[in-house]
Amino acid sequence: MMNKFKKGVFVLIIGFFALFSFRLIYGYLVTSENSFLDNVQNSIDNTFEFSRKNYASEKFKVERKADNQSYSVDQKYEKIASLHTKTVIFEQDEKKLRETIEQFKALIQFEQNYGLKGSRRLNLAIGVAPELFDNLVEEIKKIGTISSLYINKSDKTNEYKDLNAKRISLEKARDSLITLKGKGGAVNELINLEDRILAIETEIQAMGVKLGEYDQENEFCTVKFGLEEKLSNIKSISFIHRVKVALEWTIKYYLLLLAACFVGGSVVLVSISLLEKLKLFPILVNNLKKQE
């Protein structure tokens, strides 16, 4: 009898520690999964709208194998780096960021601040000279803990050529209308010509603004940087705290499990006792034997 009691206690202790170990491991897995989901969500939400376009140019030579001749190509492109970092020392990292921007003689073209202390966010769109772009990105990556980084480069040569072609076409149309206006005509016709010339002049001016973004003196590459204040850190959860939480959970649900087993066993025993008193249990047993 004593041996059975000891075995029963041993089984209960093993079951308790098995459930406790499961809950402790589950705590680590869930926090890791939540951290991964947070990083995915941040990588989705870390971008912000910046309407201005920065373009740069690059000249390189292309050699033709057929006649061993080479020609130069002036490529226009747009290059954007999008970075998102987290920090627990928001003021210090913001100061370091601005000092880095000044060091590379870059230009802050857009700035957005929001959030209260403990959950602040700073978004900056930075224009930097193309030759300093890679170095600036490398320095900014050292600020805080980087959670996402995207660098995209798009060729804009054809767009630049299309804008130039449209401007030339509009200028020719304007010159033709001015020549036609000089030949005279009815008042209504001259008024219509003047209106058309003014409309074309407006289009030429708008086209000039767009082409101005491609000028070498305005050449920049874009760095979109998001600095997020993050005080809560999963790694700060101590092992003792995890053990405490796991132990509380195990005691609660292990007792509930034992209570459920006790109630279930009691119901079974009471049912068997009633069947025996009503002399139904032997009949059921005999019927089962006959069926076999």
C-alpha positions as CSV (number, residue, x, y, z in Angstrom):
1,M,0.0,0.0,0.0
2,M,2.8,2.4,0.9
3,N,4.6,1.6,-2.3
4,K,1.5,2.4,-4.4
5,F,1.1,5.7,-2.5
6,K,4.7,6.6,-3.2
7,K,4.3,5.8,-6.9
8,G,1.2,7.9,-7.0
9,V,2.9,10.9,-5.5
10,F,5.9,10.4,-7.8
11,V,3.6,10.4,-10.8
12,L,1.9,13.6,-9.6
13,I,5.3,15.3,-9.1
14,I,6.5,14.2,-12.6
15,G,3.2,15.5,-14.1
16,F,3.6,18.9,-12.3
17,F,7.2,19.4,-13.5
18,A,6.3,18.3,-17.0
19,L,3.5,20.9,-17.2
20,F,5.8,23.6,-15.6
21,S,8.5,22.9,-18.2
22,F,6.0,23.2,-21.0
23,R,4.7,26.5,-19.7
24,L,8.3,27.9,-19.3
25,I,9.3,26.9,-22.8
26,Y,6.1,28.2,-24.2
27,G,6.8,31.6,-22.6
28,Y,10.1,31.9,-24.6
29,L,8.5,30.7,-27.8
30,V,5.6,33.2,-27.6
31,T,7.8,36.2,-26.9
32,S,10.1,35.3,-29.8
33,E,7.1,34.9,-32.1
34,N,5.7,38.3,-30.9
35,S,9.0,39.9,-31.5
36,F,9.1,38.5,-35.0
37,L,5.6,39.7,-35.8
38,D,6.4,43.2,-34.4
39,N,9.5,43.4,-36.7
40,V,7.4,42.4,-39.7
41,Q,4.7,45.0,-38.8
42,N,7.4,47.7,-38.3
43,S,8.9,46.8,-41.7
44,I,5.5,47.4,-43.2
45,D,4.7,50.6,-41.3
46,N,8.1,52.3,-41.2
47,T,7.7,54.1,-44.5
48,F,6.3,57.6,-44.7
49,E,5.1,59.8,-47.6
50,F,7.7,62.1,-49.1
51,S,6.4,63.7,-52.3
52,R,9.7,65.4,-53.5
53,K,11.8,63.6,-56.0
54,N,15.6,63.6,-55.9
55,Y,17.5,62.5,-59.0
56,A,21.2,62.0,-59.7
57,S,23.2,61.3,-62.8
58,E,26.1,59.0,-63.7
59,K,28.2,58.9,-66.8
60,F,29.7,55.7,-68.1
61,K,31.1,54.3,-71.3
62,V,29.6,51.5,-73.3
63,E,31.7,49.5,-75.7
64,R,30.4,47.9,-78.9
65,K,32.1,44.7,-79.7
66,A,31.1,44.9,-83.4
67,D,33.3,47.8,-84.3
68,N,35.3,48.2,-81.0
69,Q,33.9,51.7,-80.5
70,S,32.7,53.2,-77.3
71,Y,30.2,55.9,-76.5
72,S,29.2,57.6,-73.3
73,V,25.8,57.3,-71.6
74,D,24.4,59.9,-69.2
75,Q,22.1,57.9,-66.9
76,K,19.6,59.7,-64.7
77,Y,18.4,57.7,-61.7
78,E,16.6,57.9,-58.4
79,K,18.1,56.2,-55.4
80,I,16.3,55.8,-52.1
81,A,17.4,54.1,-48.8
82,S,14.6,53.4,-46.2
83,L,15.8,52.7,-42.7
84,H,14.0,52.0,-39.5
85,T,15.7,51.8,-36.1
86,K,14.6,51.4,-32.5
87,T,16.3,53.0,-29.5
88,V,16.0,53.3,-25.7
89,I,18.1,56.5,-25.7
90,F,16.0,58.6,-28.0
91,E,17.5,62.1,-27.3
92,Q,21.1,60.9,-27.6
93,D,20.5,59.1,-30.9
94,E,18.5,62.0,-32.3
95,K,21.4,64.3,-31.5
96,K,23.9,61.8,-33.1
97,L,21.7,61.6,-36.2
98,R,21.6,65.3,-36.7
99,E,25.4,65.6,-36.2
100,T,25.9,62.8,-38.8
101,I,23.7,64.7,-41.3
102,E,25.6,67.9,-40.7
103,Q,28.9,66.0,-41.0
104,F,28.0,64.7,-44.5
105,K,26.7,68.2,-45.5
106,A,23.3,66.6,-46.2
107,L,20.0,68.4,-46.3
108,I,16.9,67.6,-44.2
109,Q,14.0,67.9,-46.8
110,F,11.2,66.6,-44.6
111,E,10.8,66.2,-40.8
112,Q,8.0,64.6,-38.8
113,N,7.8,64.2,-35.0
114,Y,5.0,62.6,-33.1
115,G,4.3,60.5,-29.9
116,L,4.7,61.1,-26.2
117,K,7.8,60.3,-24.2
118,G,8.4,56.6,-24.1
119,S,6.9,56.0,-27.6
120,R,8.2,58.9,-29.7
121,R,8.9,58.7,-33.4
122,L,11.1,60.8,-35.7
123,N,10.9,60.6,-39.5
124,L,13.4,62.4,-41.6
125,A,13.8,62.6,-45.4
126,I,17.5,63.4,-46.1
127,G,19.0,64.6,-49.4
128,V,22.6,63.7,-49.8
129,A,25.2,64.0,-52.6
130,P,25.3,60.8,-54.6
131,E,29.0,60.2,-53.9
132,L,28.3,60.4,-50.1
133,F,25.1,58.3,-50.1
134,D,26.7,54.9,-49.2
135,N,28.9,56.3,-46.5
136,L,25.9,58.2,-44.9
137,V,23.8,55.0,-44.9
138,E,26.6,53.1,-43.2
139,E,26.9,55.7,-40.5
140,I,23.2,56.0,-39.9
141,K,22.9,52.2,-39.6
142,K,25.0,52.5,-36.4
143,I,22.3,54.6,-34.7
144,G,20.0,52.5,-32.5
145,T,19.1,49.0,-33.3
146,I,18.2,48.6,-37.0
147,S,15.0,46.6,-37.8
148,S,14.7,47.2,-41.5
149,L,16.7,48.5,-44.4
150,Y,15.7,48.9,-48.1
151,I,17.7,50.4,-50.9
152,N,16.1,51.0,-54.3
153,K,17.6,52.4,-57.4
154,S,15.4,53.2,-60.4
155,D,16.5,54.3,-63.8
156,K,14.9,57.6,-64.9
157,T,16.8,58.2,-68.1
158,N,13.8,57.6,-70.4
159,E,11.6,59.8,-68.3
160,Y,14.1,62.6,-68.5
161,K,14.3,62.2,-72.3
162,D,10.5,62.3,-72.5
163,L,10.3,65.5,-70.5
164,N,12.9,67.1,-72.8
165,A,11.1,66.0,-75.9
166,K,7.8,67.3,-74.6
167,R,9.4,70.7,-73.7
168,I,10.9,71.0,-77.2
169,S,7.6,70.1,-78.8
170,L,5.7,72.7,-76.7
171,E,8.3,75.4,-77.5
172,K,7.9,74.7,-81.2
173,A,4.1,74.9,-80.9
174,R,4.4,78.2,-79.0
175,D,6.8,79.7,-81.6
176,S,4.5,78.6,-84.4
177,L,1.5,80.3,-82.7
178,I,3.5,83.5,-82.1
179,T,4.5,83.6,-85.8
180,L,0.8,83.0,-86.7
181,K,-0.2,85.8,-84.4
182,G,2.2,88.2,-86.1
183,K,0.3,87.8,-89.4
184,G,-2.8,89.4,-87.9
185,G,-6.4,88.4,-88.2
186,A,-9.8,88.9,-86.6
187,V,-9.9,90.0,-83.0
188,N,-11.5,86.8,-81.8
189,E,-8.9,84.7,-83.5
190,L,-6.1,86.8,-82.0
191,I,-7.6,86.4,-78.5
192,N,-7.9,82.7,-79.0
193,L,-4.3,82.5,-80.1
194,E,-3.2,84.6,-77.1
195,D,-5.0,82.2,-74.8
196,R,-3.4,79.2,-76.4
197,I,0.0,80.8,-76.2
198,L,-0.5,81.5,-72.5
199,A,-1.6,77.9,-71.9
200,I,1.4,76.5,-73.6
201,E,3.7,78.9,-71.7
202,T,2.2,77.5,-68.5
203,E,2.9,74.0,-69.6
204,I,6.5,74.9,-70.5
205,Q,7.0,76.4,-67.1
206,A,5.7,73.3,-65.4
207,M,7.9,71.2,-67.6
208,G,10.9,73.4,-66.7
209,V,10.2,72.8,-63.0
210,K,10.2,69.0,-63.5
211,L,13.4,69.2,-65.6
212,G,15.0,71.4,-62.9
213,E,14.9,68.4,-60.6
214,Y,17.3,66.6,-62.9
215,D,19.9,69.5,-62.9
216,Q,23.3,68.5,-61.7
217,E,23.3,71.4,-59.2
218,N,20.2,69.8,-57.6
219,E,21.4,66.2,-57.6
220,F,20.6,64.3,-54.5
221,C,20.0,60.8,-53.3
222,T,17.3,60.2,-50.7
223,V,17.6,58.6,-47.3
224,K,14.3,58.0,-45.5
225,F,15.1,57.4,-41.8
226,G,12.7,56.5,-39.0
227,L,13.8,56.6,-35.4
228,E,11.5,54.9,-32.9
229,E,11.7,55.1,-29.1
230,K,11.2,51.6,-27.6
231,L,11.4,51.3,-23.8
232,S,10.0,47.8,-23.5
233,N,12.5,45.2,-24.4
234,I,11.8,41.5,-24.5
235,K,15.3,40.6,-23.4
236,S,14.8,42.6,-20.2
237,I,12.4,39.9,-18.8
238,S,14.4,38.0,-16.2
239,F,14.5,34.3,-15.8
240,I,13.2,34.6,-12.2
241,H,10.1,36.4,-13.5
242,R,9.5,33.8,-16.2
243,V,9.8,31.0,-13.5
244,K,7.3,32.9,-11.3
245,V,4.8,33.3,-14.1
246,A,5.2,29.7,-15.2
247,L,4.9,28.4,-11.6
248,E,1.7,30.4,-10.9
249,W,0.2,29.2,-14.2
250,T,1.2,25.5,-13.5
251,I,-0.3,25.5,-10.0
252,K,-3.6,27.0,-11.1
253,Y,-4.1,24.6,-14.1
254,Y,-2.6,21.5,-12.5
255,L,-5.0,21.8,-9.6
256,L,-7.9,22.3,-12.0
257,L,-6.7,19.2,-13.9
258,L,-6.5,17.1,-10.7
259,A,-10.0,18.4,-9.7
260,A,-11.4,17.4,-13.1
261,C,-9.8,14.0,-12.8
262,F,-11.2,13.6,-9.3
263,V,-14.7,14.6,-10.3
264,G,-14.6,12.3,-13.3
265,G,-13.3,9.4,-11.3
266,S,-15.9,10.0,-8.6
267,V,-18.7,10.0,-11.2
268,V,-17.5,6.7,-12.6
269,L,-17.3,5.1,-9.1
270,V,-20.7,6.3,-8.1
271,S,-22.2,5.1,-11.4
272,I,-20.6,1.6,-10.9
273,S,-21.9,1.5,-7.3
274,L,-25.4,2.4,-8.4
275,L,-25.4,-0.2,-11.1
276,E,-24.2,-2.9,-8.5
277,K,-26.9,-1.9,-6.1
278,L,-29.5,-2.1,-8.7
279,K,-28.0,-5.5,-9.8
280,L,-27.6,-4.1,-13.3
281,F,-23.8,-4.3,-13.4
282,P,-23.6,-8.1,-13.5
283,I,-26.3,-8.2,-16.2
284,L,-24.3,-5.8,-18.3
285,V,-21.1,-7.8,-17.8
286,N,-22.9,-11.0,-18.8
287,N,-24.3,-9.4,-22.0
288,L,-20.9,-8.2,-23.0
289,K,-19.5,-11.7,-22.5
290,K,-22.3,-13.2,-24.6
291,Q,-21.6,-10.7,-27.4
292,E,-17.9,-11.8,-27.4
